[in-house]
Amino acid sequence: MTHEDKRYSLIRLIINAGLEEDFFEWLNNHGYHDFFGRLDNVPVKLIEEYVSTKKLLDDGDDHELLEEIYSIDYEDSKRGYIKARKH
């Protein structure tokens, strides 16, 4: 996964959690201002730090499940069906 893919996935996770305003406030407190609709200048490590402090992502099975969900091409799958994982 490239840095841009990782950045996109982490930001998508933050937005899906409804924490975008909190994230921008947190970034502001860390010296990042005036984004003009882009977060390209924010280091991925800093975004990872925020996600970690909010406990939005676990390094265990939940992380693997989220990676699998992000990789699904819903247009190719039947009615958005997600196959169960084998344990």
C-alpha positions as CSV (number, residue, x, y, z in Angstrom):
1,M,0.0,0.0,0.0
2,T,1.4,3.4,-1.0
3,H,1.5,6.4,1.3
4,E,-1.3,8.0,-0.7
5,D,-3.5,4.9,-0.4
6,K,-2.8,4.7,3.3
7,R,-3.5,8.4,3.8
8,Y,-6.8,8.0,1.9
9,S,-7.8,4.9,3.9
10,L,-7.1,6.6,7.2
11,I,-8.9,9.8,6.3
12,R,-11.8,7.8,5.1
13,L,-11.8,5.9,8.4
14,I,-11.9,9.2,10.3
15,I,-14.7,10.6,8.2
16,N,-16.7,7.4,8.5
17,A,-16.4,7.7,12.3
18,G,-17.8,11.3,12.1
19,L,-14.6,12.8,13.6
20,E,-13.5,15.1,10.8
21,E,-14.1,18.3,12.8
22,D,-12.2,16.8,15.8
23,F,-9.4,15.7,13.4
24,F,-9.1,19.2,12.0
25,E,-9.0,20.7,15.5
26,W,-6.4,18.1,16.5
27,L,-4.3,19.0,13.4
28,N,-4.7,22.7,14.2
29,N,-3.3,22.0,17.7
30,H,-0.3,20.2,16.0
31,G,0.5,23.2,13.8
32,Y,-1.3,22.4,10.6
33,H,-3.6,25.1,9.3
34,D,-5.3,26.2,6.1
35,F,-5.8,22.9,4.2
36,F,-7.8,24.3,1.2
37,G,-9.6,21.0,0.9
38,R,-6.4,18.9,0.7
39,L,-4.5,17.0,3.3
40,D,-1.5,16.1,1.1
41,N,0.9,18.1,3.3
42,V,0.0,16.2,6.5
43,P,2.4,13.4,7.1
44,V,0.8,9.9,7.2
45,K,2.5,9.2,10.5
46,L,0.6,12.1,12.0
47,I,-2.7,10.8,10.7
48,E,-1.8,7.4,12.0
49,E,-1.1,9.0,15.4
50,Y,-4.6,10.5,15.5
51,V,-6.2,7.2,14.4
52,S,-4.3,5.5,17.2
53,T,-5.3,8.0,19.9
54,K,-8.9,7.6,18.9
55,K,-8.6,3.8,18.8
56,L,-10.2,3.7,15.4
57,L,-8.0,0.8,14.1
58,D,-6.7,-2.2,15.8
59,D,-3.5,-3.9,14.6
60,G,-5.1,-7.3,15.0
61,D,-8.0,-9.0,13.1
62,D,-10.0,-5.7,12.8
63,H,-7.2,-4.1,10.8
64,E,-7.2,-7.1,8.4
65,L,-11.0,-7.0,8.1
66,L,-10.9,-3.2,7.3
67,E,-8.2,-3.8,4.6
68,E,-10.4,-6.5,3.1
69,I,-13.5,-4.2,3.1
70,Y,-11.6,-1.4,1.5
71,S,-10.4,-3.7,-1.3
72,I,-13.9,-4.8,-2.3
73,D,-15.1,-3.6,-5.7
74,Y,-18.8,-3.3,-5.1
75,E,-19.6,-2.9,-8.8
76,D,-18.2,-6.4,-9.5
77,S,-19.7,-8.1,-6.5
78,K,-23.3,-9.3,-6.4
79,R,-25.5,-6.9,-4.5
80,G,-22.6,-5.8,-2.3
81,Y,-22.4,-9.2,-0.7
82,I,-19.3,-9.7,1.4
83,K,-18.1,-13.3,1.9
84,A,-17.5,-14.5,5.5
85,R,-13.9,-14.9,6.5
86,K,-12.6,-18.3,7.3
87,H,-11.2,-18.7,10.8
